[in-house]
Amino acid sequence: MSAKSVHLNMVTKEFKDDQGKTSTAVSQVNLKVEPGEFVTLLGPSGCGKTTTLRMVAGFETITTGDIFFGADNVRDVSPSKRDCTMVFQSYALFPHMSVYENVAYGLRIKKMSDTDIRSKVNSIFDIMNLRDYSARMPAQLSGGQQQRVALARALVMEPGVLLFDEPLSNLDAKLRLTMRDEIRRIQQEVGITTLYVTHDQAEAMSMSDRIVVMNQGRIEQVGTPVEIYQQPATEFVAGFIGSANFLRGVVVEKKNTQHAVKYPMGILQQFFEDDQAINGEEIVTAIRPEAISLHIEAPINLNGHNIVNGMVKKSVFMGQTQEYTVEINGINLDVHASNPISERVFTVGQEVSVAIPYDAMRKVN
Ligand SMILES: Nc1ncnc2c1ncn2[C@@H]1O[C@H](COP(=O)(O)OP(=O)(O)OP(=O)(O)O)[C@@H](O)[C@H]1O
C-alpha cells in the first residue's frame, strides 16, 4: 500500500434547500495531509467536518475548489475510483456473510485469486488479532469487534487514504478508549494516510498527528495536539479544547515582548510574540485553569508570575483535581489544582494568593 497525500485547495460546499435558498456548509478550506499522517477534523455539531470528509470520499460534490490525492485532482473522480476507503460509525457489515467473507468481499469484486485473497485477509487478521473470529457472523460479535472487522475490511483494500466518520460513537466509554489506541497502533503499523472526523476532543488529542479545529464551515486552527492546547489561536479554540478563563483588557505598556495589560481585576504582566499587540489595543486573553496556582501567602522567589489576592468562592473535589473558583476584585477565575492528596486543599471563604504565570496568558484575538 502506498500512502498518498491529500490536499484540499479552497474547498467550498453549498447546499440548496427546497426553496432554492443556499447555505454554506464548508467555506474555503485549505488543508494538506502528508503521506502516512493522521489528521483529525474536530468541531461542534454542524461545523462541516462530515461534509468535508464526504467531499474527500467523493460522496458529496464540491461546489468550488479542488481535492488532490498525491498529484491527481480527484474532483470529478467517482468514489469507487478514488484511492480511499471510509469506515463508518454504523460499521455497515454484510449481516449474511462471515467475518472472513466480509473482509474478503472487496478483493473478490476486484477478481483476485482465492490464494491471494486468503493471504491478504489473513495478514490483516494477524495485525488486528481477528483470526479467531473469522468464521463468525457479524451478529455474533460485540460492537467493538464489529468495528474492528469494518476497519479490517477497509485496510485489506490497501487504499492510499483511509477515512473515518465518527467510528467510535456507538461504543461505550471504556471500549472507545481501547479502540482509539488500537486504531492508532494499526494506522502507525500500516503507515496509512488517515483523515478522521470526531467531535470528541480527547479522541482527537490522543490519536492525531495534527488536529484541524473547525467552526461554522471554516478552519479555526491546524496544529499538533500540543500546539492546539497550549497555543490556541482563537477564543473559540481555547474554549472548545479543554477549559479556559477569558479576560478582556487593554494593553497599557509595551516593553519588548513583555506587556502590562489593564484587566478588571488589575494590571497584569504577560508575554506577547512580537507585533502581537500594540498600546491601547483591546485584547482577549485565555488562561488554562491548571496553569494558575493558589498559595496561603504571596510566594517569594516566584519569577515570571503575576501575584494577586483573591478569595475562594467554590471548592469541589473531582478525584484527580480540586477545582476552585476564586474571586479577584469581582472577577471569577477557575483554578484546577492537581493531586489534592499531597497538596493542601483551600476552603470556601479562605483568602488566598493567586499566581498566574506570564507565559500562561495567551492572547486569542
Ligand atoms: N445534504 C444536506 N443538505 C443540506 N444541508 C446539509 C446537508 N448535509 C449537511 N448539511 C448542513 O451542512 C452543515 C454542516 O453539516 P455536517 O454534517 O458537515 O456537520 P458536522 O460537523 O459533521 O456535524 P455532526 O457532528 O453533527 O455530524 C450543517 O448545517 C448541516 O445542516
Ligand as a Chemical Component Dictionary entry (heavy atoms), coordinates in Angstrom:
data_LIG
# 
_chem_comp.id                   LIG 
_chem_comp.type                 NON-POLYMER 
_chem_comp.pdbx_formal_charge   0 
_chem_comp.three_letter_code    LIG 
# 
loop_
_chem_comp_atom.comp_id 
_chem_comp_atom.atom_id 
_chem_comp_atom.alt_atom_id 
_chem_comp_atom.type_symbol 
_chem_comp_atom.charge 
_chem_comp_atom.model_Cartn_x 
_chem_comp_atom.model_Cartn_y 
_chem_comp_atom.model_Cartn_z 
_chem_comp_atom.pdbx_ordinal 
LIG N1  N1  N 0 -27.466 17.112 2.371  1  
LIG C1  C1  C 0 -27.553 18.289 3.013  2  
LIG N2  N2  N 0 -28.436 19.244 2.630  3  
LIG C2  C2  C 0 -28.490 20.428 3.240  4  
LIG N3  N3  N 0 -27.696 20.785 4.270  5  
LIG C3  C3  C 0 -26.798 19.895 4.709  6  
LIG C4  C4  C 0 -26.661 18.599 4.118  7  
LIG N4  N4  N 0 -25.676 17.937 4.756  8  
LIG C5  C5  C 0 -25.219 18.766 5.711  9  
LIG N5  N5  N 0 -25.879 19.944 5.687  10 
LIG C6  C6  C 0 -25.645 21.112 6.555  11 
LIG O1  O1  O 0 -24.276 21.453 6.483  12 
LIG C7  C7  C 0 -23.776 21.857 7.742  13 
LIG C8  C8  C 0 -22.582 21.009 8.109  14 
LIG O2  O2  O 0 -23.013 19.678 8.346  15 
LIG P1  P1  P 0 -22.017 18.486 8.685  16 
LIG O3  O3  O 0 -22.817 17.218 8.780  17 
LIG O4  O4  O 0 -20.884 18.518 7.768  18 
LIG O5  O5  O 0 -21.512 18.902 10.129 19 
LIG P2  P2  P 0 -20.717 18.066 11.201 20 
LIG O6  O6  O 0 -19.692 18.980 11.737 21 
LIG O7  O7  O 0 -20.245 16.789 10.641 22 
LIG O8  O8  O 0 -21.813 17.797 12.301 23 
LIG P3  P3  P 0 -22.171 16.458 13.124 24 
LIG O9  O9  O 0 -21.055 16.244 14.119 25 
LIG O10 O10 O 0 -23.468 16.796 13.797 26 
LIG O11 O11 O 0 -22.288 15.351 12.132 27 
LIG C9  C9  C 0 -24.937 21.726 8.731  28 
LIG O12 O12 O 0 -25.525 22.998 8.892  29 
LIG C10 C10 C 0 -25.879 20.775 8.033  30 
LIG O13 O13 O 0 -27.207 21.036 8.406  31 
# 
loop_
_chem_comp_bond.comp_id 
_chem_comp_bond.atom_id_1 
_chem_comp_bond.atom_id_2 
_chem_comp_bond.value_order 
_chem_comp_bond.pdbx_ordinal 
LIG N1  C1  SING 1  
LIG C1  N2  SING 2  
LIG C1  C4  DOUB 3  
LIG N2  C2  DOUB 4  
LIG C2  N3  SING 5  
LIG N3  C3  DOUB 6  
LIG C3  C4  SING 7  
LIG C3  N5  SING 8  
LIG C4  N4  SING 9  
LIG N4  C5  DOUB 10 
LIG C5  N5  SING 11 
LIG N5  C6  SING 12 
LIG C6  O1  SING 13 
LIG C6  C10 SING 14 
LIG O1  C7  SING 15 
LIG C7  C8  SING 16 
LIG C7  C9  SING 17 
LIG C8  O2  SING 18 
LIG O2  P1  SING 19 
LIG P1  O3  DOUB 20 
LIG P1  O4  SING 21 
LIG P1  O5  SING 22 
LIG O5  P2  SING 23 
LIG P2  O6  DOUB 24 
LIG P2  O7  SING 25 
LIG P2  O8  SING 26 
LIG O8  P3  SING 27 
LIG P3  O9  DOUB 28 
LIG P3  O10 SING 29 
LIG P3  O11 SING 30 
LIG C9  O12 SING 31 
LIG C9  C10 SING 32 
LIG C10 O13 SING 33 
# 
